[in-house]
């Protein structure tokens, strides 16, 4: 087995088919998502995608880049991190070569510790990932690992029938669902539009942006599309993923006007609900709940096994009976004096922030 590092996405284009096979049924690991992220957010960073080859077969991809700062030094980070919130990031490994690839990567990192000062993995599942295994291997090779609790991801498992779904809800919630179905969704007033082709997704995007931004403004929040980079990134990534059948943009109309919209990325039998918007002027008609019911029914009719609400501990997620996947942010520090000194300074500052926060909480409780 051999390692090869890529510093340009164009050089990886001939291997896109192999990349997709290794993505493991998660749309946020696909090249279309990560390459578009790099185009919008990669300025000033160095692409450092590590690959593992068995003869001429690509068997592993490590999708990261290097960021440098005075405080942290040379930091290896996952493509897609930051405000885009790329969930379920992981190493992309062929199952037959996973163990050997992870060991090769760990040995390479441990032996090249003069080339990096920190490996920072943002909001990854706390267990069951190849990244967690890599961190364990690095710890065994005298690296230090520090885990911080991050935002949970939430997944709603879908039963085989709508009746079974309703019965899993609380009595009051079940009553609300049936009322909205009877009075709104099962009437001619409501219509759900599903954009799946690249052109349909492109045409539906302004509605999503408008509803999202108007709702955020009503809450005195900027909204994610206030960022020019994000406003360029998400439509481009969505259209690219729609080309391979991995994107849906849902719009719910009531009385001929859009009241809610959501963009989902689909892989295998799972819909990943990424971003949404509702009409703040029609809240009395419960557009959020109406869309939740409509999109769950759509997912079930399409044969999906689950809807993933991604990161964030908003109350509506457990309310709809989604279950949490605990996540962490992992910091791995190589066995060098400078890297450990930086990590020590970071740990001290982080502890001080926790003490200040705890002190403020106690003060406000008095």
LINCORJO-V281911 format. One record per residue. N is the residue number from 1. BURIAL is I if it has 16 or more other C-alpha atoms within 10 Angstrom, else O. D_LAST is the distance of its C-alpha to the last C-alpha in whole Angstrom. Layout:
n	burial	d_last
N	BURIAL	D_LAST
N	BURIAL	D_LAST
This chain:
n	burial	d_last
1	O	62
2	O	61
3	I	58
4	O	58
5	O	56
6	O	56
7	O	55
8	O	56
9	I	55
10	O	59
11	O	60
12	O	58
13	O	60
14	O	63
15	O	61
16	O	58
17	O	60
18	I	59
19	I	55
20	I	55
21	O	56
22	I	54
23	I	51
24	I	50
25	O	50
26	I	47
27	I	47
28	I	45
29	I	47
30	I	50
31	I	52
32	I	52
33	I	48
34	I	48
35	I	50
36	I	49
37	I	46
38	I	48
39	O	50
40	O	46
41	I	44
42	I	46
43	O	47
44	O	47
45	O	46
46	I	49
47	I	50
48	I	50
49	I	51
50	I	53
51	I	55
52	I	57
53	I	61
54	O	63
55	O	66
56	O	66
57	O	63
58	I	60
59	I	58
60	I	54
61	I	52
62	I	49
63	I	48
64	I	46
65	I	46
66	I	45
67	I	43
68	I	43
69	O	40
70	O	40
71	O	37
72	I	38
73	I	41
74	I	44
75	I	41
76	I	43
77	I	41
78	I	42
79	I	44
80	I	42
81	I	38
82	O	36
83	O	35
84	O	38
85	O	36
86	I	39
87	I	38
88	I	40
89	I	42
90	I	44
91	I	47
92	I	50
93	I	52
94	I	56
95	O	55
96	O	58
97	O	57
98	I	53
99	O	53
100	O	56
101	I	54
102	I	51
103	O	52
104	I	54
105	I	51
106	I	49
107	O	52
108	O	53
109	I	49
110	I	49
111	O	53
112	O	52
113	I	49
114	O	50
115	O	50
116	I	46
117	I	43
118	I	40
119	I	40
120	I	37
121	I	37
122	I	35
123	I	33
124	I	36
125	I	36
126	I	35
127	O	38
128	O	42
129	O	43
130	I	45
131	I	43
132	I	41
133	I	44
134	I	45
135	I	42
136	I	43
137	I	46
138	I	45
139	I	43
140	O	46
141	I	47
142	O	45
143	I	43
144	I	39
145	I	37
146	O	33
147	O	32
148	O	28
149	O	27
150	I	28
151	I	28
152	I	30
153	I	33
154	I	34
155	I	38
156	I	39
157	I	42
158	I	45
159	O	47
160	O	51
161	O	51
162	O	48
163	O	48
164	O	47
165	I	44
166	I	43
167	O	43
168	O	41
169	O	38
170	O	36
171	O	38
172	O	36
173	O	36
174	O	40
175	O	41
176	O	39
177	I	41
178	O	44
179	O	44
180	I	44
181	O	47
182	O	49
183	O	48
184	I	48
185	I	48
186	O	51
187	O	53
188	O	55
189	O	52
190	I	50
191	I	52
192	I	50
193	O	52
194	I	52
195	I	53
196	I	54
197	I	57
198	I	56
199	O	57
200	O	55
201	I	52
202	I	53
203	O	54
204	I	51
205	I	48
206	O	48
207	I	47
208	I	44
209	I	43
210	I	43
211	I	41
212	I	38
213	I	38
214	I	38
215	I	35
216	I	33
217	O	34
218	O	32
219	O	29
220	O	29
221	O	30
222	O	33
223	I	34
224	I	36
225	I	39
226	O	38
227	O	39
228	O	43
229	O	43
230	I	42
231	O	44
232	O	47
233	I	46
234	I	45
235	I	48
236	I	50
237	I	49
238	I	49
239	I	53
240	I	54
241	I	52
242	I	54
243	O	57
244	O	57
245	O	55
246	I	52
247	I	50
248	I	49
249	I	48
250	I	47
251	I	47
252	I	47
253	I	49
254	I	48
255	O	51
256	O	52
257	O	49
258	I	47
259	I	43
260	I	42
261	I	43
262	I	42
263	I	44
264	I	45
265	I	46
266	I	48
267	I	50
268	O	51
269	O	50
270	I	47
271	I	45
272	I	42
273	I	40
274	I	40
275	I	39
276	I	39
277	I	38
278	I	39
279	I	40
280	I	37
281	O	39
282	O	40
283	O	36
284	O	37
285	O	40
286	O	38
287	I	39
288	I	37
289	I	38
290	I	42
291	I	42
292	I	40
293	I	43
294	I	46
295	I	45
296	I	44
297	I	48
298	O	49
299	I	48
300	I	49
301	O	53
302	O	53
303	O	53
304	I	50
305	I	48
306	I	44
307	I	42
308	I	40
309	I	37
310	I	36
311	I	33
312	O	29
313	O	27
314	O	27
315	O	27
316	O	31
317	I	32
318	O	31
319	O	32
320	I	35
321	I	35
322	I	35
323	I	34
324	I	33
325	I	34
326	I	32
327	I	32
328	I	32
329	I	32
330	I	35
331	I	36
332	I	39
333	I	40
334	I	43
335	I	45
336	O	45
337	O	44
338	O	43
339	I	41
340	I	39
341	O	38
342	I	37
343	I	35
344	O	33
345	O	32
346	O	31
347	O	29
348	O	27
349	O	26
350	O	25
351	O	23
352	O	21
353	O	20
354	O	19
355	O	17
356	O	16
357	O	15
358	O	13
359	O	11
360	O	10
361	O	9
362	O	6
363	O	5
364	O	6
365	O	4
366	O	0
